[in-house]
Amino acid sequence: MPGVRVIDLAKAPGERQAWDRPKLVVYVWAIAELLFVTNPWQASSRLRITVLRLFGASIGQSVVFRPRTRVRFPWKLSIGDRSWIGEGVWFHNQDLIEVGHDVVISQETFLTTGSHAHRIDMALVTRPIVIGPGAWITSRCVVLGGTDIGTSAVIKPMTVVQGVVPANTVFGPGGAEGPRFLEAK
């Protein structure tokens, strides 16, 4: 279309904008991630957590970190006590991802803090993600940068989340529902 600008990707700012660590650290992390974190044969949550902590992740006590997970930059990840990270979760954290205590992030969920200035120069644009205590992000959700999920909120399966999700709500296809309480019998 005449007059519609196309960005020359050869001139776009490089992918290393978010690294904030020396090349060697990023490359060694990539190897450690492959061997100890993403590896589907690795049965030890404790070993995965130890390796993540060695590279700067802040991970609380009694956290369960299942196999086939990915963490782009462990030094930009904080997870509170007793949280569960499901199999195949991907933290594409070019900015900080902060997960509260007692949070469940279920299988195959993708959390990404990065995007691009696509109408300007394709430069990296990042915004953090905050997940409040007790939240449950169910399977195969996508959580975008700038999201703040409130305390004890539930995100329905296959939901794309961006923005603020109030505390104690159920959010996803079909809309958000108000607080839900179950009475003990």
C-alpha positions in Angstrom: 0.0 0.0 0.0 1.4 3.4 -0.9 2.3 5.5 2.1 2.3 2.6 4.6 5.7 2.4 6.3 7.5 -0.9 6.6 10.3 -1.1 9.1 13.6 -2.4 7.9 14.3 -5.1 10.4 18.0 -5.1 9.6 18.1 -1.7 11.3 16.0 -2.7 14.3 17.6 -2.5 17.7 19.2 -5.8 18.7 17.7 -8.7 20.7 20.3 -8.1 23.5 18.5 -5.1 24.9 17.1 -7.0 27.8 20.1 -9.1 28.7 21.6 -6.8 31.4 24.3 -9.5 32.0 27.5 -10.3 30.1 27.2 -12.5 27.1 29.0 -15.3 28.8 26.5 -15.4 31.7 23.6 -15.5 29.3 25.2 -18.3 27.2 26.1 -20.4 30.3 22.5 -19.9 31.6 21.2 -21.2 28.2 23.2 -24.4 28.6 22.2 -24.8 32.3 18.5 -24.2 31.4 18.6 -26.9 28.8 20.3 -29.4 31.0 18.5 -28.8 34.3 15.3 -26.8 33.9 13.8 -27.5 30.5 15.0 -31.2 30.4 11.8 -33.4 30.5 13.8 -36.3 32.1 14.9 -34.3 35.1 12.8 -35.4 38.0 14.1 -33.2 40.7 12.3 -29.9 41.4 14.9 -29.2 44.1 17.7 -29.4 41.5 15.8 -27.1 39.0 15.3 -24.5 41.8 19.0 -24.7 42.9 20.2 -24.0 39.4 17.7 -21.1 39.0 18.9 -19.6 42.3 22.5 -20.0 41.2 21.7 -17.7 38.3 19.9 -15.1 40.4 16.3 -16.2 40.7 14.6 -15.4 44.0 12.6 -18.6 44.8 10.9 -19.1 48.2 10.7 -22.3 50.3 8.7 -25.4 49.3 8.2 -24.3 45.7 7.4 -27.0 43.2 9.0 -26.4 39.8 7.9 -29.1 37.2 9.9 -30.3 34.2 9.9 -28.7 30.7 9.8 -25.2 32.1 11.7 -22.3 30.5 13.1 -19.2 32.1 14.6 -16.6 29.8 16.4 -14.6 32.5 16.4 -16.2 36.0 17.8 -12.9 37.5 14.4 -11.3 36.6 12.2 -13.9 38.3 10.8 -13.9 41.9 8.6 -16.7 43.2 7.1 -16.8 46.7 6.9 -19.7 49.1 4.8 -22.8 48.4 4.0 -21.8 44.8 3.6 -24.5 42.1 4.9 -24.1 38.6 3.4 -26.6 36.2 5.0 -28.6 33.4 5.8 -26.6 30.3 5.4 -23.1 31.8 7.5 -20.5 30.0 8.7 -17.4 31.7 9.8 -15.2 28.8 10.9 -12.5 31.3 12.7 -9.7 29.6 11.5 -7.7 32.6 10.7 -8.7 36.1 8.1 -11.4 36.8 7.0 -11.4 40.4 4.9 -14.4 41.6 3.5 -14.2 45.1 3.3 -17.0 47.7 0.9 -20.0 47.3 0.4 -19.3 43.5 -0.4 -22.0 41.0 0.7 -21.5 37.4 -0.6 -24.5 35.5 0.7 -26.4 32.5 1.8 -24.8 29.2 1.2 -21.2 30.4 3.2 -18.5 28.7 4.2 -15.3 30.5 5.9 -12.6 28.5 7.0 -9.2 29.6 8.3 -8.1 26.1 6.8 -6.7 23.0 8.0 -4.4 20.2 7.5 -0.8 19.1 6.2 -2.1 15.8 5.1 1.2 14.3 8.4 2.9 15.2 11.6 0.8 15.0 10.8 -2.6 16.5 12.7 -1.8 19.6 12.1 -4.0 22.6 9.4 -2.7 24.9 9.1 -4.4 28.3 6.7 -4.2 31.3 6.7 -6.3 34.4 4.2 -8.9 35.5 2.9 -9.2 39.1 0.9 -12.2 40.3 -0.7 -11.8 43.7 -0.6 -14.4 46.5 -3.0 -17.3 46.1 -3.7 -16.7 42.4 -4.3 -19.6 40.1 -3.4 -19.2 36.4 -4.9 -22.4 34.9 -3.5 -24.3 31.9 -2.5 -22.8 28.6 -3.0 -19.1 29.5 -1.0 -16.2 28.0 0.0 -13.4 30.5 1.3 -10.2 28.8 3.6 -7.5 30.1 2.0 -4.9 32.3 -0.4 -7.4 33.9 -1.2 -7.3 37.6 -3.2 -10.3 38.8 -4.8 -9.8 42.2 -4.7 -11.9 45.3 -6.6 -15.2 45.0 -7.8 -14.4 41.4 -8.4 -17.4 39.0 -7.6 -17.1 35.3 -9.7 -19.6 33.2 -7.9 -22.0 30.8 -6.8 -20.6 27.4 -7.2 -17.0 28.5 -5.0 -14.1 27.3 -4.5 -11.6 30.1 -3.3 -8.0 29.9 -4.0 -5.3 32.5 -5.4 -5.5 36.0 -7.3 -8.5 37.2 -9.0 -7.6 40.5 -8.4 -9.7 43.6 -10.7 -12.7 44.2 -12.3 -12.8 40.8 -12.6 -15.5 38.1 -11.4 -14.1 34.8 -11.5 -15.4 31.3 -13.9 -16.3 28.4 -17.4 -15.5 29.5 -16.2 -12.4 31.4 -15.0 -11.8 35.0 -17.1 -13.0 37.9 -17.2 -11.4 41.3 -15.9 -12.9 44.5 -16.7 -16.6 45.0 -16.7 -18.2 48.3 -17.2 -21.9 49.0 -18.8 -22.9 52.3 -17.2 -25.7 54.2 -19.6 -28.6 54.9 
